[in-house]
Amino acid sequence: MMGNHMFDNTMGAGHWLWMLVFAFVVVIPVWRICRRTGYPGWLGLLTLIPFVNLIFLYFIAFADWPKEKSENHKG
C-alpha cells in the first residue's frame, strides 16, 4: 500500500523556506531587544531552541538589565 514512501517529502523546500522566514521574523526583533537592554544581540538566537526560549523570555523580563544598571550609576 504505502510502503516506504510514507515519510517522503515531509521536509521539502517549502518547509525549510517557511522555517527560515519564521526565524527571521522572530530572531531579528529579539536581537534588537537584547541590544537595547544591554545584552549581546546574539542571545536572540536562543529563541530558536525549544524551552530555552521560554527561560530566556523570563530572564529578559525579570532580570536587571545592564543598560539600566549603567544609567543608574551615571544619574
Secondary structure, DSSP 8 states (H G I E B T S, - for coil): --GGGTTTTTT-HHHHHHHHHHHHHHHHHHHHHHHHHTS-GGGGGGGGSTTHHHHHHHHHHHS--HHHHHHHHH-
